[in-house]
Amino acid sequence: MSELTFSVKGHSASEAKFIAKTRQFKLVVDEPEGLGGTDENANLVEYILAGLAGCVNVVGHLVAKELGFSIKKLHIEVSGNINPDKLFGVSNAERAGFKEIDLKLIPETDASIEKLAEWLRIVQDRCPVKDNLTNITPVKVSVEKQYAVQ
C-alpha cells in the first residue's frame, strides 16, 4: 500500500480556541477556563490521549481478528501528567510535553492471558499514534507573513 497523507487546516478563534477541519470534519480545540479557555471542547493534550486510545482501539480489533479471537468490547483508560511551567514560561527545568502516559486496556474477550499478551505486544508495535508518541518524528515548523492588500 502506498503512503497515506492526513492533514488538518484551521484558524484561531480566540487565544485558547482553535477550529480545524480535516476531511469533512470540524475539530474544535479549547482549554479549560482555568487555562484561559471557555471549556467548550477538549484541549489539545486530551485530543492526543483520545488519538492514542482510538488508535489502540482500531489496531486492537484488527490484531484480534488476525490472531483468531474476538473482542466483544474494549474499555480503554488513558491519562498523562504534564508540568505546565514550561508552557507558561515559568521554568525550563522540565519538558513541555507529557512526562508519562498510562494506557490501560480492558478487553471483554474469551482469549487466554497468553493470547492477550501476544495481542498487546503486536498492538503496541503497530499503533501509529503510539509510534509517534514514543519515537522522534521530524516536525518542520515555518511561519509565513500575511501582508495586507492595499
C-alpha positions as CSV (number, residue, x, y, z in Angstrom):
1,M,0.0,0.0,0.0
2,S,1.3,3.5,-0.8
3,E,1.7,6.1,1.9
4,L,-1.4,7.9,3.3
5,T,-1.4,11.6,3.9
6,F,-3.5,13.2,6.6
7,S,-3.8,16.9,7.1
8,V,-5.6,19.5,9.3
9,K,-6.2,23.2,8.5
10,G,-7.7,25.7,10.8
11,H,-7.7,29.1,12.4
12,S,-7.5,30.7,15.8
13,A,-11.0,31.5,17.2
14,S,-9.5,33.1,20.3
15,E,-6.3,32.9,22.4
16,A,-7.3,29.5,23.7
17,K,-9.6,28.1,20.9
18,F,-8.6,26.6,17.6
19,I,-11.1,25.5,15.0
20,A,-9.8,22.9,12.5
21,K,-11.1,21.0,9.6
22,T,-9.9,17.6,8.4
23,R,-11.7,15.9,5.5
24,Q,-15.4,16.8,6.2
25,F,-15.0,17.0,9.9
26,K,-14.7,20.1,12.2
27,L,-12.5,19.8,15.2
28,V,-12.6,22.3,18.0
29,V,-9.7,22.5,20.5
30,D,-10.4,24.6,23.6
31,E,-8.8,25.0,27.0
32,P,-10.5,24.7,30.4
33,E,-11.5,28.0,31.9
34,G,-8.6,27.8,34.4
35,L,-6.2,27.8,31.4
36,G,-7.8,30.7,29.6
37,G,-10.4,28.9,27.5
38,T,-14.1,28.6,27.5
39,D,-14.2,24.8,28.3
40,E,-16.4,24.1,25.3
41,N,-14.3,21.3,23.9
42,A,-11.4,19.0,24.7
43,N,-8.0,20.6,24.9
44,L,-5.0,19.7,22.7
45,V,-3.4,17.2,25.0
46,E,-6.8,15.5,25.6
47,Y,-7.0,15.1,21.8
48,I,-3.6,13.4,21.9
49,L,-4.8,11.0,24.6
50,A,-8.0,10.3,22.6
51,G,-6.0,9.8,19.5
52,L,-3.9,7.2,21.3
53,A,-7.0,5.4,22.7
54,G,-8.7,5.5,19.3
55,C,-5.7,4.1,17.5
56,V,-5.3,1.3,20.0
57,N,-9.0,0.5,19.6
58,V,-8.7,0.2,15.8
59,V,-5.4,-1.8,15.9
60,G,-6.6,-3.9,18.8
61,H,-9.6,-5.2,17.0
62,L,-7.7,-5.7,13.8
63,V,-5.0,-7.7,15.5
64,A,-7.5,-9.8,17.5
65,K,-9.1,-10.9,14.2
66,E,-5.7,-11.8,12.8
67,L,-5.0,-13.9,16.0
68,G,-8.3,-15.6,15.7
69,F,-10.3,-14.2,18.6
70,S,-12.9,-11.6,19.0
71,I,-13.3,-8.6,21.4
72,K,-16.8,-8.0,22.5
73,K,-15.9,-4.6,23.9
74,L,-12.7,-2.8,24.6
75,H,-12.5,-0.4,27.5
76,I,-9.6,2.0,27.3
77,E,-8.4,4.3,30.0
78,V,-5.5,6.7,29.2
79,S,-4.0,9.6,31.3
80,G,-0.9,11.6,31.3
81,N,0.8,14.2,33.5
82,I,2.2,17.5,32.3
83,N,4.1,20.1,34.2
84,P,2.7,23.4,32.8
85,D,5.7,25.5,33.9
86,K,7.4,25.4,30.5
87,L,4.2,26.1,28.6
88,F,3.6,29.3,30.7
89,G,7.3,30.4,30.7
90,V,7.8,29.8,34.4
91,S,10.7,27.3,34.1
92,N,12.6,25.4,31.6
93,A,13.5,22.7,34.1
94,E,11.2,20.1,32.5
95,R,9.9,19.3,29.1
96,A,6.6,20.8,27.9
97,G,5.0,17.5,26.9
98,F,3.7,14.5,28.8
99,K,6.1,13.2,31.5
100,E,4.4,9.8,31.2
101,I,1.3,8.4,29.6
102,D,-0.6,5.5,31.2
103,L,-2.7,3.3,28.9
104,K,-4.9,0.6,30.3
105,L,-6.7,-1.9,28.0
106,I,-9.6,-3.9,29.4
107,P,-10.9,-6.2,26.7
108,E,-14.1,-8.3,27.1
109,T,-12.9,-11.5,25.4
110,D,-12.6,-15.2,25.8
111,A,-8.9,-15.1,24.8
112,S,-6.3,-16.6,27.1
113,I,-3.9,-14.4,29.0
114,E,-1.1,-15.8,26.8
115,K,-3.0,-14.8,23.7
116,L,-3.7,-11.3,25.2
117,A,0.0,-10.8,26.0
118,E,0.8,-11.6,22.3
119,W,-2.0,-9.3,21.2
120,L,-0.8,-6.5,23.4
121,R,2.8,-6.8,22.1
122,I,1.6,-6.6,18.4
123,V,-0.9,-3.8,19.1
124,Q,1.8,-1.7,20.7
125,D,4.2,-2.3,17.8
126,R,1.6,-1.5,15.1
127,C,-0.2,1.5,16.5
128,P,0.9,4.6,14.5
129,V,-0.1,7.1,17.3
130,K,1.9,5.2,19.9
131,D,4.8,5.1,17.5
132,N,4.6,8.9,17.1
133,L,4.5,9.4,20.8
134,T,7.4,7.1,21.6
135,N,9.8,7.9,18.7
136,I,11.2,11.1,17.4
137,T,9.2,12.3,14.4
138,P,10.7,15.2,12.4
139,V,8.3,18.2,12.6
140,K,9.1,21.1,10.3
141,V,7.7,24.4,11.5
142,S,7.6,27.5,9.5
143,V,6.0,30.9,9.6
144,E,4.5,32.9,6.7
145,K,3.9,36.6,6.9
146,Q,0.4,37.7,5.6
147,Y,0.5,41.1,4.1
148,A,-2.5,43.4,4.0
149,V,-3.7,44.2,0.5
150,Q,-4.0,48.0,-0.1
